[in-house]
Amino acid sequence: MSCYHPGMRFAAALAVLLCGCPTPGGNIVRDHPEPSVKDVVQRLTKARDALSSFTAESVMDYWLGNTRAKGDVLVMGTPGAHVRLAALSPAGGSTLAELACDGANFSYIDVSHNCQLTGPCDRQSIATLLHVELDPNDFMPLALGTPPVLDTSTGTVTWDSDKGLERVELTSGAGKQTLAIDARSNHFDVVASEMFDATGKRLWSIENADFADVEDGAKVVHRVPGKTRFKTPEKESDLIVEWKERRLNQPIDPTKFQLAIPVGLPRCGAAPKP
């Protein structure tokens, strides 16, 4: 991976999606029944529950502070905090770094720096490789455009006639969530969402663009984004993903989410032995 000045392709795609197509009067008319909060929660929950696994090829770029990097990343996931990531070298496809979460613990190998890390599978685990803090339980639904929603939530749904979007606000004892949903043409595309905890701290935010239909192994069609942007505003860090080949609901051997650490490999960040 190499440093570069970030392009505007994702921003342009999202701007096109968000701009809508106004009628001559300047307003976009809702072409579907007005959804309730219950409708939104149920539809997203159903879409999320219909996805049992995914594997994908992607191009990811991220920044942390003033440093930005870009490269091919292989991705694999199933519900229950099972995630596997492999960042590949642009020079020939060899693995630069690899991370696996098995639902309880994670293992990470930085090949380029000849070091490793292990520990509990939590928000810091994904950040070890991708530099954004995401709960491993949330990674798969966020990557597939079916974000988790607050349980036992109340809220409002408002039609944005300028953008052609349903603006959803959910609240519960656990916090607050906002969603922008393009429900036109019988779709239900979550183009943006933010989640806050009970103290008002932003846990994550996401933007999606270039939605398309993808068939799983049983020929069932799922609506998923072609581009995803994860944000961690508190650390001024984000992750932009262009999804390539994706395979949905295919069997994955559970051992794929385990990564053996070579004996004697030093811990990343550890002081060298004298």
Residue pairs with C-beta under 8 A, 6 or more apart in sequence:
1 69
1 70
1 71
1 87
1 89
1 90
1 96
2 69
2 70
2 90
3 67
3 68
3 69
4 61
4 68
4 69
4 70
5 68
6 61
6 63
6 68
6 240
9 227
9 242
10 207
10 209
10 227
10 229
10 240
10 242
13 209
13 210
13 226
13 227
14 191
14 207
14 208
14 209
14 227
14 229
16 209
17 182
17 191
17 209
17 210
18 163
18 165
18 180
18 191
19 163
20 28
20 162
20 163
20 164
20 165
21 28
21 164
22 28
22 162
23 29
26 162
27 161
27 162
28 161
28 162
28 163
28 164
29 161
30 159
30 161
30 184
31 184
31 185
32 183
32 184
32 186
34 157
34 159
35 43
35 157
35 166
35 183
36 157
37 153
37 154
37 155
37 156
37 157
37 168
37 170
40 149
40 157
40 166
40 168
40 179
40 181
41 149
41 153
41 170
43 188
44 146
44 147
44 149
44 188
44 190
45 149
47 146
47 188
47 222
47 223
48 141
48 144
48 146
48 148
50 220
50 222
51 140
51 141
51 144
51 146
51 222
51 248
51 249
52 78
52 79
52 249
53 76
53 77
53 78
53 248
53 249
53 250
53 251
53 252
54 75
54 76
54 77
54 140
54 143
54 144
54 246
54 247
54 248
54 249
55 74
55 75
55 76
55 246
55 247
55 250
55 252
56 74
56 75
56 76
56 143
56 243
56 244
56 245
56 246
56 247
57 72
57 74
57 75
57 244
57 245
57 246
58 72
58 73
58 74
58 75
58 241
58 242
58 243
58 244
59 70
59 71
59 72
59 73
59 241
59 242
59 244
60 70
60 71
60 72
60 73
60 87
60 130
60 239
60 240
60 241
60 242
61 68
61 69
61 70
61 71
61 239
61 240
62 68
62 69
62 130
62 131
62 132
62 237
62 238
62 239
62 240
63 69
63 131
63 237
63 238
64 131
64 235
64 236
64 237
65 236
71 87
71 88
71 89
71 90
71 96
72 87
72 88
72 90
72 93
73 85
73 86
73 87
73 88
73 241
74 84
74 85
74 86
74 88
75 83
75 84
75 85
75 143
76 83
76 84
76 85
76 252
76 256
76 257
77 83
77 84
77 139
77 140
77 143
78 140
78 252
78 257
79 137
79 140
80 103
80 137
81 101
81 103
81 104
81 121
81 135
81 136
81 137
82 101
82 102
82 103
82 136
82 254
82 257
83 99
83 100
83 101
83 125
83 126
83 136
83 139
83 140
83 257
84 98
84 99
84 100
84 101
84 256
84 257
84 259
85 98
85 99
85 100
85 126
85 129
85 130
86 95
86 97
86 98
86 99
87 95
87 96
87 97
87 98
87 129
88 94
88 95
88 96
89 95
89 96
94 111
95 111
96 110
96 111
96 112
97 108
97 109
97 110
97 111
97 112
97 129
98 108
98 109
98 111
98 129
98 259
99 106
99 107
99 108
99 109
99 125
99 126
99 128
99 129
99 259
100 106
100 107
100 108
100 256
100 257
100 258
100 259
101 121
101 125
101 126
101 136
101 257
102 121
102 254
102 257
102 258
103 121
103 257
104 120
104 121
105 118
105 119
105 120
105 121
106 117
106 118
106 119
106 120
106 121
106 125
106 128
106 136
107 116
107 117
107 118
107 258
107 259
107 260
107 261
108 116
108 117
108 118
108 125
108 128
108 129
108 259
108 268
109 115
109 116
109 259
109 261
109 262
109 265
110 116
110 117
110 268
113 268
114 265
114 266
115 265
115 266
115 267
115 268
115 269
115 270
116 261
116 262
116 265
116 266
116 267
116 268
117 128
117 267
117 268
118 261
119 125
121 136
122 135
122 136
123 133
123 134
123 135
123 136
124 133
125 136
126 132
126 133
126 134
126 136
126 139
127 133
127 134
127 232
130 230
130 239
131 237
131 239
132 230
132 231
132 232
132 235
132 237
132 238
132 239
133 204
133 232
133 235
134 142
134 204
134 230
135 203
135 204
137 148
138 147
138 148
138 204
141 147
141 148
142 148
142 204
142 206
142 228
142 230
143 228
143 241
143 243
144 222
144 224
144 225
144 248
145 189
145 190
145 208
145 211
145 223
145 224
145 225
145 228
146 190
147 179
147 190
147 193
147 195
147 206
148 195
149 170
149 177
149 179
150 170
150 171
150 172
150 174
150 175
150 176
150 177
150 195
151 172
151 174
152 172
152 173
153 170
153 171
153 172
153 177
154 170
154 171
154 172
155 168
155 169
155 170
155 171
156 168
156 169
157 166
157 167
157 168
158 166
158 167
158 168
158 169
159 165
159 166
159 167
160 166
160 167
160 180
163 180
164 182
164 184
165 180
165 181
165 182
165 191
166 179
166 180
166 181
166 182
166 183
167 178
167 179
167 180
168 177
168 178
168 179
168 180
168 181
169 176
169 177
169 178
170 176
170 177
170 178
170 179
171 177
173 198
174 197
174 198
175 195
175 196
175 197
175 198
175 200
175 203
176 195
176 196
176 200
177 193
177 194
177 195
177 196
178 192
178 193
178 194
179 190
179 192
179 193
180 190
180 191
180 192
180 193
181 188
181 189
181 190
181 191
182 188
182 189
182 191
182 211
183 189
187 211
187 223
188 223
189 208
189 211
189 223
189 225
190 206
190 208
191 207
191 208
191 209
192 205
192 206
192 207
192 208
193 205
193 206
194 202
194 204
194 205
194 206
195 202
195 203
195 204
195 205
196 202
196 203
197 203
201 234
202 233
202 234
204 230
204 231
204 232
205 230
205 231
205 233
206 228
206 229
206 230
206 231
207 228
207 229
207 231
208 225
208 227
208 228
208 229
209 225
209 226
209 227
210 225
210 226
210 227
211 223
211 224
211 225
211 226
212 223
212 224
212 226
213 221
213 222
213 223
214 221
214 222
214 223
214 224
214 246
214 248
215 221
215 222
215 248
216 222
216 247
216 248
216 249
216 250
217 247
217 248
217 249
217 250
218 249
220 249
222 248
224 243
224 246
224 248
225 243
226 242
226 243
227 240
227 241
227 242
227 243
228 240
228 241
228 243
229 238
229 239
229 240
229 241
230 238
230 239
230 241
231 237
231 238
231 239
232 238
266 272
